[in-house]
Amino acid sequence: MARHDWTAIVTDPAQEYLAQSELARFGLQSYLPQIKKRWVATHNGRLLMRRYPLFPRYILLPLTEVRTASIYACRGLRKYHPVLADAEGSPMRIPESVIAALKEAECVGYFDDVLAKGDKMRITSDVLASIPVFLDKSAGNLVELLTPLLGGARIKTTQAKVARAV
């Protein structure tokens, strides 16, 4: 077994952040890869960027810390067999090079769901909902969209009223 390999531990549904804080409380080094996604606040309709786990229900942990008894006392982890293992019961191994590449991609924002110029969008709450539009500018909560109407008419609206076209 390589000295710096990692493995995945399984959390209860939507308990990744609780489990990560519990592991830190016990002094264990864990890694929870995250992505940033657009999220519309329900109370004011503003568009915000929010972090979500990249792998829901999984936290990465070095193999050297898997046999620690305190893992079984952590809240948020699956109670029976929290370590992701194969049929023989040995923990699944993730090379450290993969973890390093994952951390680098997360720092760069490779997994983030952010708006970029030229993205195909759709207006969600307007008469123009059926017309395809393209993002031209994004500043704060406002976006400027280009439409195929009238030779490229521009529409200015809030980010809460647009969504990515699928």
C-alpha positions in Angstrom: 0.0 0.0 0.0 1.3 3.4 -1.0 2.1 5.6 2.0 0.0 8.6 0.9 -3.0 7.0 -0.7 -6.5 8.2 0.2 -9.9 6.6 0.4 -13.5 7.7 0.6 -15.8 7.5 3.6 -19.5 7.5 3.3 -21.7 10.1 5.1 -25.4 10.2 5.9 -27.5 12.0 3.3 -26.7 15.8 3.3 -24.3 15.5 6.2 -21.0 16.1 4.5 -20.2 19.4 6.3 -21.2 18.0 9.7 -19.0 14.9 9.1 -16.1 17.1 8.0 -16.2 19.2 11.1 -16.5 16.1 13.3 -13.4 14.6 11.7 -11.5 17.9 12.2 -12.7 17.8 15.9 -11.0 14.4 16.3 -7.9 15.7 14.6 -8.3 13.8 11.3 -7.2 15.4 8.0 -10.1 15.1 5.6 -10.8 16.6 2.2 -14.2 17.6 0.9 -14.0 18.6 -2.7 -16.6 21.4 -3.5 -18.1 23.1 -6.4 -19.7 26.5 -6.6 -23.2 26.7 -8.1 -25.6 29.5 -8.8 -28.3 29.6 -6.2 -31.3 32.0 -6.0 -32.2 33.1 -2.5 -35.9 32.6 -1.8 -36.3 35.6 0.4 -35.1 38.2 -2.0 -34.6 36.5 -5.3 -30.9 37.4 -5.5 -28.5 35.1 -7.3 -25.6 33.9 -5.2 -22.8 31.5 -5.6 -23.0 28.6 -3.1 -20.7 25.7 -2.4 -21.8 22.2 -2.7 -20.0 18.8 -2.3 -18.5 17.6 -5.6 -19.2 14.0 -4.6 -22.4 14.0 -2.5 -22.2 11.6 0.5 -18.4 11.1 0.3 -15.5 12.7 2.1 -11.9 11.8 1.3 -9.5 10.7 4.0 -5.9 9.5 4.0 -5.6 5.7 4.3 -3.3 6.0 7.3 -6.2 7.6 9.3 -8.9 5.0 8.3 -8.2 2.6 11.1 -8.7 5.3 13.7 -11.4 4.3 16.2 -12.7 7.9 16.4 -14.2 7.6 12.9 -16.9 5.5 14.3 -17.8 8.2 16.9 -18.2 11.0 14.3 -21.6 12.3 13.7 -22.7 12.5 10.1 -20.9 9.4 8.9 -22.7 6.2 8.0 -22.8 4.1 11.1 -22.1 0.6 9.6 -19.0 0.4 7.4 -18.4 4.1 6.8 -15.2 3.3 4.8 -15.8 2.7 1.1 -14.5 -0.8 0.5 -14.4 -3.6 -2.1 -16.0 -7.0 -1.8 -13.1 -8.3 0.3 -13.4 -5.4 2.8 -10.2 -3.6 1.9 -10.6 0.2 1.5 -10.8 1.6 -2.0 -7.5 3.3 -2.8 -7.2 6.7 -4.4 -3.6 7.7 -5.4 -2.3 10.9 -3.9 -1.6 12.2 -7.5 -5.4 12.1 -8.1 -6.1 14.0 -4.9 -3.5 16.6 -5.8 -5.0 17.1 -9.3 -8.5 17.3 -7.8 -7.4 20.0 -5.3 -5.7 22.0 -8.1 -8.8 21.8 -10.3 -11.0 22.9 -7.4 -8.7 25.9 -6.8 -8.8 26.9 -10.4 -12.6 26.7 -10.5 -12.7 23.9 -13.0 -16.0 22.4 -11.6 -17.7 25.7 -10.8 -21.0 26.6 -12.5 -20.4 30.2 -13.3 -21.6 32.4 -16.1 -19.3 33.2 -19.0 -19.6 35.4 -22.1 -21.3 33.5 -24.9 -23.2 31.0 -22.7 -26.5 30.1 -24.2 -29.2 31.2 -21.8 -33.0 31.4 -21.5 -35.2 33.9 -19.8 -37.3 32.2 -17.2 -39.9 34.7 -16.2 -40.8 36.9 -19.2 -42.6 37.0 -22.5 -39.2 36.2 -24.2 -38.9 32.8 -22.5 -39.0 30.9 -25.8 -36.3 33.0 -27.5 -32.7 31.7 -27.2 -30.4 34.4 -25.8 -26.6 34.6 -25.3 -24.8 36.1 -22.4 -22.8 39.3 -23.3 -21.9 40.9 -19.9 -22.4 40.0 -16.3 -21.8 42.5 -13.5 -23.0 41.8 -10.0 -26.7 40.9 -10.1 -27.3 42.3 -13.6 -26.7 40.5 -17.0 -26.8 41.8 -20.5 -28.1 39.3 -23.1 -28.0 39.3 -26.9 -31.0 38.1 -28.8 -31.5 37.2 -32.5 -34.3 39.7 -32.6 -33.9 42.9 -34.8 -30.3 42.1 -35.6 -29.0 41.4 -32.1 -31.1 43.4 -29.7 -29.8 43.6 -26.1 -31.8 42.8 -23.0 -30.7 43.9 -19.5 -32.2 41.9 -16.6 -31.2 40.4 -13.2 -29.5 37.0 -12.9 -32.5 35.6 -11.1 -34.6 35.9 -14.3 -32.2 33.8 -16.4 -31.0 30.2 -16.5 -28.6 28.2 -18.6 -30.2 26.7 -21.7 -29.9 22.9 -21.7 
